[in-house]
């Protein structure tokens, strides 16, 4: 008990305690008909994080998007990823401190040990999330091919789209779900500022080409 609650191990004790608290809250709220998992997912932007990490790097993939995609966000609920992370972080932290104490006779300070545990826990989050993504049931109505986005109206939400420089756009699929995609003008002299409605006309890898929506009959 002295080792478990030592000052150097407080970050790991808190992580495991928080993991148990989340599990209890999720169980209680699920029984009551709510559940905090869906609430947590609703706070995250509805982005497509299912990225091919082996694909050639393009300027439209931001570092944050790549990290979130690598950690399986968008493939499994955010709450599940959080529980996996807290568990891995807490247990690995104790293992690191136990090894340090056996080798040197004393534990590492809390901050360096936490940084080490944070780095080591990331692969466990990816592997655990990947396993759960394969076995968790999926709503088939949400499986929308990006090719079906062609012909839909999108709104530029971040940046200015220019030839050779993509901007983020938002669209809704036939199920009413929101998707965020990277958009470039199809014309060589066009540019789309934030708030502009555009018509997606073709897809090139992770990038969509678009033209200005000039028809009032076509709406988002």
MDTraj code that builds the backbone (N, CA, C; nanometers):
import mdtraj as md
import numpy as np

residues = "UNK UNK UNK UNK UNK UNK UNK UNK UNK UNK UNK UNK UNK UNK UNK UNK UNK UNK UNK UNK UNK UNK UNK UNK UNK UNK UNK UNK UNK UNK UNK UNK UNK UNK UNK UNK UNK UNK UNK UNK UNK UNK UNK UNK UNK UNK UNK UNK UNK UNK UNK UNK UNK UNK UNK UNK UNK UNK UNK UNK UNK UNK UNK UNK UNK UNK UNK UNK UNK UNK UNK UNK UNK UNK UNK UNK UNK UNK UNK UNK UNK UNK UNK UNK UNK UNK UNK UNK UNK UNK UNK UNK UNK UNK UNK UNK UNK UNK UNK UNK UNK UNK UNK UNK UNK UNK UNK UNK UNK UNK UNK UNK UNK UNK UNK UNK UNK UNK UNK UNK UNK UNK UNK UNK UNK UNK UNK UNK UNK UNK UNK UNK UNK UNK UNK UNK UNK UNK UNK UNK UNK UNK UNK UNK UNK UNK UNK UNK UNK UNK UNK UNK UNK UNK UNK UNK UNK UNK UNK UNK UNK UNK UNK UNK UNK UNK UNK UNK UNK UNK UNK UNK UNK UNK UNK UNK UNK UNK UNK UNK UNK UNK UNK UNK UNK UNK UNK UNK UNK UNK UNK UNK UNK UNK UNK UNK UNK UNK UNK UNK UNK UNK UNK UNK UNK UNK UNK UNK UNK UNK UNK UNK UNK UNK UNK UNK UNK UNK UNK UNK".split()
xyz = np.array([
    [0.0829, -0.1209, 0.0000],
    [0.0000, 0.0000, 0.0000],
    [0.0866, 0.1262, 0.0000],
    [0.2001, 0.1171, 0.0705],
    [0.2886, 0.2333, 0.0729],
    [0.3417, 0.2631, -0.0658],
    [0.3729, 0.1567, -0.1414],
    [0.4215, 0.1748, -0.2773],
    [0.3104, 0.2279, -0.3682],
    [0.1893, 0.1728, -0.3550],
    [0.0792, 0.2115, -0.4420],
    [0.0435, 0.3588, -0.4284],
    [0.0491, 0.4096, -0.3053],
    [0.0049, 0.5470, -0.2809],
    [0.1206, 0.6413, -0.2498],
    [0.2415, 0.6018, -0.2887],
    [0.3560, 0.6914, -0.2734],
    [0.3361, 0.8161, -0.3581],
    [0.3977, 0.9253, -0.3172],
    [0.3796, 1.0520, -0.3887],
    [0.4218, 1.0406, -0.5349],
    [0.5283, 0.9641, -0.5617],
    [0.5754, 0.9493, -0.6990],
    [0.4757, 0.8728, -0.7861],
    [0.3879, 0.7970, -0.7218],
    [0.2925, 0.7143, -0.7954],
    [0.1519, 0.7730, -0.8000],
    [0.1358, 0.8937, -0.7507],
    [0.0019, 0.9527, -0.7465],
    [-0.0613, 0.9667, -0.8856],
    [0.0129, 1.0065, -0.9906],
    [-0.0519, 1.0150, -1.1232],
    [-0.1114, 0.8820, -1.1678],
    [-0.0459, 0.7728, -1.1337],
    [-0.0934, 0.6412, -1.1765],
    [-0.2108, 0.5938, -1.0907],
    [-0.2063, 0.6280, -0.9621],
    [-0.3188, 0.5945, -0.8755],
    [-0.4438, 0.6718, -0.9177],
    [-0.4265, 0.7994, -0.9507],
    [-0.5391, 0.8815, -0.9948],
    [-0.5951, 0.8290, -1.1266],
    [-0.5079, 0.7880, -1.2186],
    [-0.5525, 0.7363, -1.3480],
    [-0.6380, 0.6112, -1.3306],
    [-0.5935, 0.5187, -1.2465],
    [-0.6698, 0.3963, -1.2254],
    [-0.7999, 0.4234, -1.1507],
    [-0.7946, 0.5168, -1.0552],
    [-0.9174, 0.5524, -0.9833],
    [-1.0180, 0.6163, -1.0782],
    [-0.9703, 0.7010, -1.1675],
    [-1.0585, 0.7648, -1.2649],
    [-1.1170, 0.6614, -1.3607],
    [-1.0373, 0.5623, -1.3971],
    [-1.0862, 0.4554, -1.4843],
    [-1.2004, 0.3793, -1.4179],
    [-1.1848, 0.3453, -1.2906],
    [-1.2914, 0.2753, -1.2178],
    [-1.4149, 0.3641, -1.2026],
    [-1.3930, 0.4930, -1.1796],
    [-1.5053, 0.5856, -1.1655],
    [-1.5843, 0.5947, -1.2960],
    [-1.5136, 0.6024, -1.4084],
    [-1.5809, 0.6078, -1.5383],
    [-1.6622, 0.4813, -1.5619],
    [-1.6040, 0.3657, -1.5264],
    [-1.6746, 0.2389, -1.5446],
    [-1.8025, 0.2350, -1.4625],
    [-1.7945, 0.2827, -1.3380],
    [-1.9125, 0.2835, -1.2505],
    [-2.0176, 0.3797, -1.3046],
    [-1.9760, 0.5001, -1.3446],
    [-2.0698, 0.5991, -1.3965],
    [-2.1368, 0.5506, -1.5248],
    [-2.0587, 0.4875, -1.6132],
    [-2.1148, 0.4363, -1.7374],
    [-2.2183, 0.3277, -1.7082],
    [-2.1868, 0.2408, -1.6102],
    [-2.2820, 0.1362, -1.5744],
    [-2.4105, 0.1924, -1.5171],
    [-2.3967, 0.2900, -1.4281],
    [-2.5149, 0.3488, -1.3642],
    [-2.5989, 0.4247, -1.4660],
    [-2.5341, 0.5077, -1.5490],
    [-2.6107, 0.5885, -1.6451],
    [-2.6726, 0.5013, -1.7541],
    [-2.6065, 0.3896, -1.7875],
    [-2.6644, 0.2981, -1.8862],
    [-2.7913, 0.2340, -1.8314],
    [-2.7871, 0.1958, -1.7040],
    [-2.9066, 0.1389, -1.6397],
    [-3.0200, 0.2404, -1.6389],
    [-2.9857, 0.3678, -1.6204],
    [-3.0866, 0.4735, -1.6170],
    [-3.1324, 0.5141, -1.7574],
    [-3.0696, 0.4545, -1.8589],
    [-3.1130, 0.4816, -1.9956],
    [-3.0373, 0.5927, -2.0650],
    [-2.9239, 0.6341, -2.0089],
    [-2.8485, 0.7430, -2.0710],
    [-2.7158, 0.6900, -2.1235],
    [-2.6152, 0.6907, -2.0396],
    [-2.4818, 0.6495, -2.0828],
    [-2.3988, 0.7706, -2.1185],
    [-2.2773, 0.7777, -2.0606],
    [-2.1926, 0.8950, -2.0846],
    [-2.1071, 0.8780, -2.2096],
    [-2.1025, 0.7564, -2.2640],
    [-2.0205, 0.7342, -2.3836],
    [-2.0718, 0.8165, -2.5013],
    [-2.2024, 0.8104, -2.5257],
    [-2.2594, 0.8870, -2.6361],
    [-2.2448, 1.0357, -2.6159],
    [-2.2574, 1.0806, -2.4900],
    [-2.2422, 1.2229, -2.4601],
    [-2.1005, 1.2693, -2.4912],
    [-2.0009, 1.1877, -2.4526],
    [-1.8622, 1.2246, -2.4779],
    [-1.8333, 1.2304, -2.6266],
    [-1.8849, 1.1317, -2.7024],
    [-1.8641, 1.1321, -2.8478],
    [-1.9280, 1.2530, -2.9139],
    [-2.0406, 1.2999, -2.8564],
    [-2.1095, 1.4149, -2.9153],
    [-2.0297, 1.5438, -2.8984],
    [-1.9349, 1.5460, -2.8026],
    [-1.8529, 1.6648, -2.7812],
    [-1.7379, 1.6733, -2.8803],
    [-1.7080, 1.5614, -2.9476],
    [-1.5981, 1.5596, -3.0433],
    [-1.6494, 1.5971, -3.1816],
    [-1.5679, 1.6634, -3.2629],
    [-1.6093, 1.6940, -3.4000],
    [-1.6264, 1.5666, -3.4787],
    [-1.7276, 1.5660, -3.5681],
    [-1.7550, 1.4473, -3.6475],
    [-1.6595, 1.4453, -3.7665],
    [-1.5380, 1.3941, -3.7416],
    [-1.4372, 1.3909, -3.8458],
    [-1.4049, 1.2480, -3.8833],
    [-1.3601, 1.2297, -4.0052],
    [-1.3205, 1.0983, -4.0523],
    [-1.1741, 1.0759, -4.0163],
    [-1.1504, 1.0001, -3.9065],
    [-1.0149, 0.9764, -3.8598],
    [-0.9563, 0.8464, -3.9126],
    [-1.0309, 0.7754, -3.9963],
    [-0.9836, 0.6473, -4.0459],
    [-0.8843, 0.6712, -4.1589],
    [-0.7600, 0.7007, -4.1225],
    [-0.6592, 0.7400, -4.2201],
    [-0.5633, 0.6253, -4.2479],
    [-0.5117, 0.6215, -4.3693],
    [-0.4096, 0.5245, -4.4050],
    [-0.2741, 0.5837, -4.3705],
    [-0.2144, 0.5336, -4.2612],
    [-0.0904, 0.5928, -4.2132],
    [0.0273, 0.5615, -4.3049],
    [0.0108, 0.4636, -4.3964],
    [0.1178, 0.4301, -4.4884],
    [0.1067, 0.5054, -4.6202],
    [-0.0015, 0.5819, -4.6364],
    [-0.0215, 0.6559, -4.7609],
    [0.0758, 0.7734, -4.7683],
    [0.1065, 0.8227, -4.8873],
    [0.1968, 0.9372, -4.9003],
    [0.1429, 1.0570, -4.8240],
    [0.2336, 1.1275, -4.7591],
    [0.1936, 1.2423, -4.6778],
    [0.1489, 1.3566, -4.7678],
    [0.0331, 1.4142, -4.7400],
    [-0.0131, 1.5311, -4.8128],
    [-0.0449, 1.6405, -4.7127],
    [-0.0423, 1.7645, -4.7600],
    [-0.0556, 1.8767, -4.6682],
    [-0.1933, 1.8866, -4.6067],
    [-0.2900, 1.8080, -4.6530],
    [-0.4250, 1.8173, -4.5996],
    [-0.4424, 1.7368, -4.4718],
    [-0.3476, 1.6470, -4.4385],
    [-0.3555, 1.5690, -4.3163],
    [-0.2794, 1.6418, -4.2065],
    [-0.3498, 1.6990, -4.1115],
    [-0.2850, 1.7732, -4.0058],
    [-0.2247, 1.6770, -3.9043],
    [-0.1234, 1.7190, -3.8284],
    [-0.0643, 1.6318, -3.7273],
    [-0.1672, 1.5832, -3.6252],
    [-0.2593, 1.6711, -3.5830],
    [-0.3595, 1.6311, -3.4848],
    [-0.4495, 1.5211, -3.5405],
    [-0.4913, 1.5360, -3.6665],
    [-0.5766, 1.4352, -3.7283],
    [-0.5052, 1.3021, -3.7393],
    [-0.3775, 1.3067, -3.7744],
    [-0.3007, 1.1830, -3.7851],
    [-0.2863, 1.1143, -3.6487],
    [-0.2603, 1.1915, -3.5444],
    [-0.2460, 1.1335, -3.4108],
    [-0.3775, 1.0714, -3.3651],
    [-0.4883, 1.1435, -3.3827],
    [-0.6184, 1.0916, -3.3418],
    [-0.6557, 0.9672, -3.4221],
    [-0.6248, 0.9690, -3.5513],
    [-0.6518, 0.8513, -3.6331],
    [-0.5686, 0.7330, -3.5891],
    [-0.4426, 0.7572, -3.5549],
    [-0.3539, 0.6498, -3.5091],
    [-0.4032, 0.5900, -3.3781],
    [-0.4655, 0.6722, -3.2943],
    [-0.5179, 0.6253, -3.1657],
    [-0.6584, 0.5664, -3.1768],
    [-0.7097, 0.5521, -3.2990],
    [-0.8379, 0.4852, -3.3264],
    [-0.9600, 0.5711, -3.2984],
    [-0.9436, 0.7023, -3.2810],
    [-1.0617, 0.7864, -3.2672],
    [-1.1426, 0.7779, -3.3956],
    [-1.2736, 0.7670, -3.3806],
    [-1.3617, 0.7513, -3.4946],
    [-1.3907, 0.6073, -3.5274],
    [-1.3070, 0.5145, -3.4777],
    [-1.3298, 0.3725, -3.5002],
    [-1.3979, 0.3068, -3.3802],
    [-1.3665, 0.3551, -3.2606],
    [-1.4310, 0.3072, -3.1379],
    [-1.4725, 0.4301, -3.0572],
    [-1.5693, 0.4163, -2.9653],
    [-1.6122, 0.5315, -2.8860],
    [-1.4973, 0.5954, -2.8097],
    [-1.5025, 0.7270, -2.7969],
    [-1.3971, 0.8009, -2.7281],
    [-1.3820, 0.7558, -2.5839],
    [-1.4921, 0.7186, -2.5186],
    [-1.4861, 0.6742, -2.3802],
    [-1.4053, 0.5451, -2.3683],
    [-1.4195, 0.4559, -2.4651],
    [-1.3435, 0.3306, -2.4641],
    [-1.1945, 0.3597, -2.4764],
    [-1.1592, 0.4516, -2.5657],
    [-1.0190, 0.4885, -2.5815],
    [-0.9649, 0.5484, -2.4517],
    [-1.0466, 0.6292, -2.3847],
    [-1.0041, 0.6904, -2.2596],
    [-0.9792, 0.5848, -2.1521],
    [-1.0680, 0.4858, -2.1436],
    [-1.0522, 0.3798, -2.0439],
    [-0.9262, 0.2984, -2.0720],
    [-0.9029, 0.2655, -2.1998],
    [-0.7820, 0.1905, -2.2361],
    [-0.6580, 0.2702, -2.1986],
    [-0.6597, 0.4001, -2.2291],
    [-0.5442, 0.4839, -2.1983],
    [-0.5194, 0.4917, -2.0476],
    [-0.6235, 0.5182, -1.9705],
    [-0.6064, 0.5302, -1.8255],
    [-0.5550, 0.4010, -1.7645],
    [-0.6067, 0.2887, -1.8124],
    [-0.5623, 0.1590, -1.7612],
    [-0.4155, 0.1344, -1.7954],
    [-0.3809, 0.1542, -1.9228],
    [-0.2423, 0.1317, -1.9653],
    [-0.1467, 0.2280, -1.8957],
    [-0.1850, 0.3541, -1.8867],
    [-0.1003, 0.4545, -1.8223],
    [-0.0770, 0.4200, -1.6755],
    [-0.1844, 0.3845, -1.6036],
    [-0.1712, 0.3542, -1.4617],
    [-0.0883, 0.2307, -1.4360],
    [-0.1173, 0.1221, -1.5064],
    [-0.0450, -0.0035, -1.4831],
    [0.1014, 0.0063, -1.5266],
    [0.1248, 0.0670, -1.6445],
    [0.2628, 0.0818, -1.6904],
    [0.3430, 0.1728, -1.5980],
    [0.2770, 0.2743, -1.5426],
    [0.3453, 0.3623, -1.4488],
    [0.3939, 0.2873, -1.3263],
    [0.3104, 0.2013, -1.2723],
    [0.3517, 0.1216, -1.1570],
    [0.4648, 0.0249, -1.1936],
    [0.4565, -0.0337, -1.3131],
    [0.5632, -0.1243, -1.3567],
    [0.6952, -0.0484, -1.3690],
    [0.6902, 0.0699, -1.4285],
    [0.8121, 0.1507, -1.4435],
    [0.8716, 0.1844, -1.3073],
    [0.7880, 0.2231, -1.2135],
    [0.8371, 0.2590, -1.0806],
    [0.8917, 0.1377, -1.0070],
    [0.8276, 0.0221, -1.0251],
    [0.8765, -0.0998, -0.9588],
    [1.0133, -0.1396, -1.0142],
    [1.0290, -0.1302, -1.1464],
    [1.1587, -0.1614, -1.2069],
    [1.2653, -0.0631, -1.1595],
    [1.2300, 0.0648, -1.1560],
    [1.3237, 0.1667, -1.1110],
    [1.3673, 0.1428, -0.9661],
    [1.2725, 0.1056, -0.8823],
    [1.3047, 0.0816, -0.7411],
    [1.3932, -0.0409, -0.7255],
    [1.3696, -0.1441, -0.8047],
    [1.4511, -0.2658, -0.7965],
    [1.5929, -0.2428, -0.8474],
    [1.6060, -0.1581, -0.9510],
    [1.7380, -0.1363, -1.0114],
    [1.8209, -0.0326, -0.9376],
    [1.7565, 0.0742, -0.8909],
    [1.8312, 0.1863, -0.8309],
    [1.8063, 0.2028, -0.6822],
    [1.7046, 0.1355, -0.6300],
    [1.6750, 0.1483, -0.4879],
    [1.5776, 0.2588, -0.4567],
    [1.5347, 0.3337, -0.5567],
    [1.4352, 0.4388, -0.5329],
    [1.3519, 0.4580, -0.6594],
    [1.2352, 0.5166, -0.6426],
    [1.1449, 0.5399, -0.7551],
    [1.1814, 0.6693, -0.8281],
    [1.1395, 0.6766, -0.9540],
    [1.1596, 0.7982, -1.0320],
    [1.0663, 0.9077, -0.9824],
    [1.1014, 1.0344, -1.0011],
    [1.0057, 1.1430, -0.9721],
    [0.8803, 1.1265, -1.0559],
    [0.7697, 1.1796, -1.0063],
    [0.6408, 1.1582, -1.0710],
    [0.6338, 1.2080, -1.2144],
    [0.6918, 1.3261, -1.2434],
    [0.6805, 1.3835, -1.3777],
    [0.7555, 1.3026, -1.4830],
    [0.8831, 1.2697, -1.4634],
    [0.9510, 1.1864, -1.5644],
    [0.8865, 1.0494, -1.5811],
    [0.8428, 0.9907, -1.4718],
    [0.7771, 0.8601, -1.4805],
    [0.6464, 0.8701, -1.5586],
    [0.5725, 0.9789, -1.5389],
    [0.4465, 0.9984, -1.6109],
    [0.4713, 1.0153, -1.7601],
    [0.5750, 1.0914, -1.7962],
    [0.6076, 1.1108, -1.9381],
    [0.6462, 0.9782, -2.0031],
    [0.7240, 0.8986, -1.9316],
    [0.7650, 0.7685, -1.9830],
    [0.6434, 0.6777, -2.0003],
    [0.5555, 0.6772, -1.8990],
    [0.4351, 0.5941, -1.9064],
    [0.3416, 0.6419, -2.0177],
    [0.3352, 0.7724, -2.0399],
    [0.2501, 0.8271, -2.1455],
    [0.2950, 0.7777, -2.2829],
    [0.4254, 0.7808, -2.3070],
    [0.4788, 0.7341, -2.4348],
    [0.4558, 0.5841, -2.4514],
    [0.4813, 0.5077, -2.3454],
    [0.4687, 0.3621, -2.3530],
    [0.3234, 0.3171, -2.3667],
    [0.2291, 0.3962, -2.3152],
    [0.0887, 0.3549, -2.3194],
    [0.0241, 0.3764, -2.4563],
    [0.0826, 0.4633, -2.5392],
    [0.0218, 0.4935, -2.6688],
    [0.0058, 0.3702, -2.7587],
    [0.1093, 0.2839, -2.7718],
    [0.0887, 0.1631, -2.8538],
    [-0.0206, 0.0723, -2.7990],
    [-0.0351, 0.0662, -2.6663],
    [-0.1402, -0.0172, -2.6073],
    [-0.2779, 0.0376, -2.6440],
    [-0.2904, 0.1703, -2.6489],
    [-0.4182, 0.2312, -2.6877],
    [-0.4510, 0.1954, -2.8316],
    [-0.3517, 0.2047, -2.9195],
    [-0.3758, 0.1729, -3.0610],
    [-0.4123, 0.0255, -3.0794],
    [-0.3368, -0.0640, -3.0175],
    [-0.3624, -0.2074, -3.0333],
    [-0.4968, -0.2450, -2.9714],
    [-0.5216, -0.1952, -2.8495],
    [-0.6488, -0.2258, -2.7838],
    [-0.7674, -0.1703, -2.8598],
    [-0.7535, -0.0482, -2.9103],
    [-0.8611, 0.0112, -2.9893],
    [-0.8843, -0.0636, -3.1185],
    [-0.7744, -0.1123, -3.1813],
    [-0.7885, -0.1887, -3.3043],
    [-0.8614, -0.3199, -3.2840],
    [-0.8319, -0.3871, -3.1731],
    [-0.9000, -0.5130, -3.1429],
    [-1.0488, -0.4895, -3.1199],
    [-1.0801, -0.3856, -3.0419],
    [-1.2209, -0.3573, -3.0130],
    [-1.2949, -0.3100, -3.1379],
    [-1.2249, -0.2377, -3.2262],
    [-1.2900, -0.1907, -3.3493],
    [-1.3361, -0.3074, -3.4361],
    [-1.2649, -0.4203, -3.4275],
    [-1.3001, -0.5367, -3.5087],
    [-1.4157, -0.6163, -3.4501],
    [-1.4294, -0.6133, -3.3163],
    [-1.5311, -0.6987, -3.2535],
    [-1.6557, -0.6223, -3.2117],
    [-1.6466, -0.4890, -3.2033],
    [-1.7636, -0.4123, -3.1615],
    [-1.8644, -0.4056, -3.2754],
    [-1.9941, -0.4176, -3.2438],
    [-2.0957, -0.4070, -3.3493],
    [-2.0988, -0.2681, -3.4076],
    [-2.1254, -0.2595, -3.5372],
    [-2.1303, -0.1317, -3.6073],
    [-2.2668, -0.1121, -3.6694],
    [-2.3080, 0.0123, -3.6761],
    [-2.4336, 0.0483, -3.7409],
    [-2.4094, 0.0552, -3.8908],
    [-2.4691, -0.0385, -3.9663],
    [-2.4428, -0.0453, -4.1086],
    [-2.4874, 0.0803, -4.1827],
    [-2.5835, 0.1522, -4.1277],
    [-2.6297, 0.2728, -4.1962],
    [-2.5239, 0.3818, -4.1938],
    [-2.4222, 0.3688, -4.1058],
    [-2.3194, 0.4705, -4.0973],
    [-2.2041, 0.4427, -4.1936],
    [-2.2038, 0.3250, -4.2557],
    [-2.0959, 0.2899, -4.3471],
    [-2.1211, 0.3569, -4.4820],
    [-2.0717, 0.4771, -4.4961],
    [-2.0944, 0.5560, -4.6172],
    [-1.9637, 0.5672, -4.6937],
    [-1.9662, 0.5323, -4.8205],
    [-1.8475, 0.5442, -4.9041],
    [-1.8220, 0.6908, -4.9359],
    [-1.6950, 0.7299, -4.9307],
    [-1.6614, 0.8680, -4.9634],
    [-1.6949, 0.9001, -5.1091],
    [-1.6992, 0.7971, -5.1949],
    [-1.7337, 0.8193, -5.3336],
    [-1.8759, 0.8721, -5.3473],
    [-1.9610, 0.8396, -5.2482],
    [-2.0997, 0.8876, -5.2519],
    [-2.1104, 1.0362, -5.2214],
    [-1.9990, 1.0989, -5.1799],
    [-2.0016, 1.2422, -5.1528],
    [-2.0037, 1.3244, -5.2827],
    [-1.9632, 1.2614, -5.3935],
    [-1.9619, 1.3327, -5.5205],
    [-2.1043, 1.3750, -5.5553],
    [-2.1205, 1.5017, -5.5890],
    [-2.2524, 1.5552, -5.6208],
    [-2.3212, 1.6198, -5.5025],
    [-2.2598, 1.6128, -5.3836],
    [-2.3191, 1.6752, -5.2657],
    [-2.2645, 1.8169, -5.2476],
    [-2.3415, 1.8954, -5.1723],
    [-2.3009, 2.0322, -5.1413],
    [-2.2229, 2.0338, -5.0105],
    [-2.1115, 2.1047, -5.0096],
    [-2.0306, 2.1213, -4.8891],
    [-2.0137, 2.2704, -4.8619],
    [-1.9849, 2.3027, -4.7370],
    [-1.9605, 2.4413, -4.6963],
    [-1.8179, 2.4514, -4.6428],
    [-1.7410, 2.5451, -4.6923],
    [-1.6051, 2.5653, -4.6439],
    [-1.6121, 2.6154, -4.4993],
    [-1.5464, 2.5435, -4.4095],
    [-1.5549, 2.5775, -4.2673],
    [-1.4247, 2.6296, -4.2093],
    [-1.3123, 2.6011, -4.2757],
    [-1.1842, 2.6432, -4.2194],
    [-1.0849, 2.6694, -4.3312],
    [-1.0329, 2.7928, -4.3363],
    [-0.9335, 2.8280, -4.4362],
    [-0.9952, 2.8732, -4.5672],
    [-0.9092, 2.9012, -4.6633],
    [-0.9501, 2.9391, -4.7979],
    [-0.8956, 2.8371, -4.8962],
    [-0.9853, 2.7778, -4.9740],
    [-0.9451, 2.6765, -5.0715],
    [-0.8943, 2.7446, -5.1976],
    [-0.7720, 2.7114, -5.2370],
    [-0.7120, 2.7638, -5.3589],
    [-0.6501, 2.6477, -5.4364],
    [-0.6212, 2.6655, -5.5642],
    [-0.5514, 2.5602, -5.6382],
    [-0.4188, 2.5261, -5.5715],
    [-0.4018, 2.3990, -5.5346],
    [-0.2803, 2.3559, -5.4666],
    [-0.2841, 2.3744, -5.3168],
    [-0.3898, 2.4320, -5.2638],
    [-0.4030, 2.4524, -5.1197],
    [-0.5459, 2.4225, -5.0791],
    [-0.5649, 2.3132, -5.0055],
    [-0.6990, 2.2692, -4.9677],
    [-0.7464, 2.3390, -4.8404],
    [-0.8774, 2.3439, -4.8238],
    [-0.9401, 2.3951, -4.7025],
    [-1.0400, 2.2905, -4.6525],
    [-1.0751, 2.3014, -4.5267],
    [-1.1696, 2.2057, -4.4690],
    [-1.3125, 2.2432, -4.5041],
    [-1.3909, 2.1432, -4.5428],
    [-1.5314, 2.1650, -4.5719],
    [-1.6192, 2.0672, -4.4967],
    [-1.7453, 2.1025, -4.4799],
    [-1.8411, 2.0191, -4.4066],
    [-1.9574, 1.9844, -4.4983],
    [-2.0010, 1.8580, -4.4910],
    [-2.1159, 1.8157, -4.5702],
    [-2.1969, 1.7148, -4.4912],
    [-2.3203, 1.6898, -4.5373],
    [-2.4057, 1.5876, -4.4771],
    [-2.4345, 1.4805, -4.5809],
    [-2.4216, 1.3517, -4.5383],
    [-2.4489, 1.2422, -4.6312],
    [-2.5989, 1.2148, -4.6358],
    [-2.6354, 1.1077, -4.7058],
    [-2.7778, 1.0772, -4.7238],
    [-2.8448, 1.0333, -4.5945],
    [-2.7656, 0.9991, -4.4921],
    [-2.8226, 0.9617, -4.3626],
    [-2.8309, 1.0814, -4.2668],
    [-2.7873, 1.1964, -4.3150],
    [-2.7908, 1.3152, -4.2296],
    [-2.6698, 1.3303, -4.1399],
    [-2.5693, 1.2433, -4.1569],
    [-2.4493, 1.2528, -4.0754],
    [-2.3522, 1.3548, -4.1346],
    [-2.2823, 1.4248, -4.0472],
    [-2.1892, 1.5283, -4.0895],
    [-2.0501, 1.4692, -4.1113],
    [-1.9850, 1.5106, -4.2190],
    [-1.8485, 1.4680, -4.2492],
    [-1.7650, 1.5916, -4.2801],
    [-1.6382, 1.5847, -4.2427],
    [-1.5441, 1.6917, -4.2736],
    [-1.4435, 1.6399, -4.3758],
    [-1.4266, 1.7103, -4.4846],
    [-1.3367, 1.6685, -4.5926],
    [-1.2496, 1.7864, -4.6338],
    [-1.1416, 1.7552, -4.7049],
    [-1.0522, 1.8576, -4.7551],
    [-1.0867, 1.8867, -4.9011],
    [-1.0975, 2.0144, -4.9336],
    [-1.1515, 2.0562, -5.0631],
    [-1.0558, 2.1521, -5.1321],
    [-1.0405, 2.1317, -5.2638],
    [-0.9673, 2.2241, -5.3503],
    [-1.0573, 2.2639, -5.4667],
    [-1.0415, 2.3829, -5.5203],
    [-1.1188, 2.4211, -5.6391],
    [-1.0809, 2.3333, -5.7582],
    [-1.1783, 2.3024, -5.8415],
    [-1.1510, 2.2254, -5.9622],
    [-1.0941, 2.3151, -6.0721],
    [-1.1269, 2.4438, -6.0661],
    [-1.0732, 2.5396, -6.1635],
    [-0.9402, 2.5960, -6.1184],
    [-0.8598, 2.6401, -6.2131],
    [-0.7247, 2.6881, -6.1826],
    [-0.7245, 2.8288, -6.1226],
    [-0.8311, 2.9037, -6.1409],
    [-0.8328, 3.0417, -6.0928],
    [-0.9371, 3.0656, -5.9847],
    [-1.0067, 2.9598, -5.9409],
    [-1.1094, 2.9757, -5.8393],
    [-1.0490, 2.9704, -5.7007],
    [-1.1196, 3.0299, -5.6048],
    [-1.0869, 3.0139, -5.4642],
    [-1.2152, 3.0278, -5.3825],
    [-1.2227, 2.9515, -5.2742],
    [-1.3427, 2.9482, -5.1913],
    [-1.3066, 2.9911, -5.0497],
    [-1.3702, 3.0976, -5.0042],
    [-1.3469, 3.1444, -4.8680],
    [-1.4406, 3.0736, -4.7706],
    [-1.4169, 3.0958, -4.6420],
    [-1.4981, 3.0321, -4.5389],
    [-1.6450, 3.0726, -4.5531],
    [-1.7340, 2.9739, -4.5476],
    [-1.8766, 2.9969, -4.5614],
    [-1.9292, 2.9777, -4.7025],
    [-1.8400, 2.9557, -4.7997],
    [-1.8819, 2.9373, -4.9386],
    [-1.9403, 2.7976, -4.9592],
    [-2.0526, 2.7895, -5.0300],
    [-2.1115, 2.6613, -5.0657],
    [-2.0522, 2.6138, -5.1979],
    [-2.0069, 2.4880, -5.1996],
    [-1.9449, 2.4335, -5.3197],
    [-2.0067, 2.2979, -5.3521],
    [-1.9941, 2.2582, -5.4771],
    [-2.0442, 2.1292, -5.5242],
    [-1.9252, 2.0375, -5.5490],
    [-1.9225, 1.9228, -5.4816],
    [-1.8137, 1.8273, -5.4987],
    [-1.8316, 1.7550, -5.6317],
    [-1.7257, 1.7570, -5.7144],
    [-1.7379, 1.6999, -5.8489],
    [-1.6458, 1.5814, -5.8732],
    [-1.5395, 1.5674, -5.7952],
    [-1.4511, 1.4518, -5.8123],
    [-1.3679, 1.4305, -5.6863],
    [-1.3118, 1.3100, -5.6734],
    [-1.2275, 1.2758, -5.5596],
    [-1.0907, 1.2335, -5.6096],
    [-0.9868, 1.2835, -5.5433],
    [-0.8500, 1.2453, -5.5738],
    [-0.7827, 1.2038, -5.4435],
    [-0.7895, 1.0733, -5.4125],
    [-0.7370, 1.0248, -5.2853],
    [-0.8199, 1.0772, -5.1698],
    [-0.7531, 1.1450, -5.0754],
    [-0.8241, 1.2022, -4.9611],
    [-0.8759, 1.3425, -4.9904],
    [-0.8561, 1.3896, -5.1134],
    [-0.8909, 1.5265, -5.1498],
    [-1.0115, 1.5276, -5.2427],
    [-1.0985, 1.6292, -5.2255],
    [-1.2150, 1.6451, -5.3122],
    [-1.2005, 1.7737, -5.3926],
    [-1.2310, 1.7649, -5.5201],
    [-1.2346, 1.8815, -5.6072],
    [-1.3774, 1.9337, -5.6120],
    [-1.3932, 2.0657, -5.6171],
    [-1.5270, 2.1247, -5.6111],
    [-1.5359, 2.2466, -5.7006],
    [-1.6604, 2.2807, -5.7342],
    [-1.6898, 2.4031, -5.8077],
    [-1.7887, 2.4835, -5.7247],
    [-1.7978, 2.6116, -5.7551],
    [-1.8891, 2.6987, -5.6817],
    [-2.0332, 2.6570, -5.7065],
    [-2.1123, 2.6517, -5.6003],
    [-2.2547, 2.6190, -5.6131],
    [-2.3298, 2.7453, -5.6522],
    [-2.3680, 2.7521, -5.7773],
    [-2.4383, 2.8706, -5.8284],
    [-2.5881, 2.8477, -5.8438],
    [-2.6372, 2.7294, -5.8094],
    [-2.7786, 2.6970, -5.8262],
    [-2.8484, 2.7027, -5.6911],
    [-2.9542, 2.7818, -5.6834],
    [-3.0313, 2.7908, -5.5608],
    [-3.1115, 2.6645, -5.5338],
    [-3.1241, 2.5784, -5.6356],
    [-3.1975, 2.4521, -5.6187],
    [-3.1151, 2.3508, -5.5427],
    [-2.9814, 2.3705, -5.5404],
    [-2.8941, 2.2806, -5.4679],
    [-2.8581, 2.3434, -5.3353],
    [-2.8951, 2.2763, -5.2256],
    [-2.8672, 2.3274, -5.0928],
    [-2.8000, 2.2195, -5.0129],
    [-2.7333, 2.2585, -4.9026],
    [-2.6633, 2.1644, -4.8172],
    [-2.7646, 2.0750, -4.7463],
])
top = md.Topology()
chain = top.add_chain()
for i, resn in enumerate(residues, 1):
    res = top.add_residue(resn, chain, resSeq=i)
    for name in ("N", "CA", "C"):
        top.add_atom(name, md.element.get_by_symbol(name[0]), res)
traj = md.Trajectory(xyz[None], top)
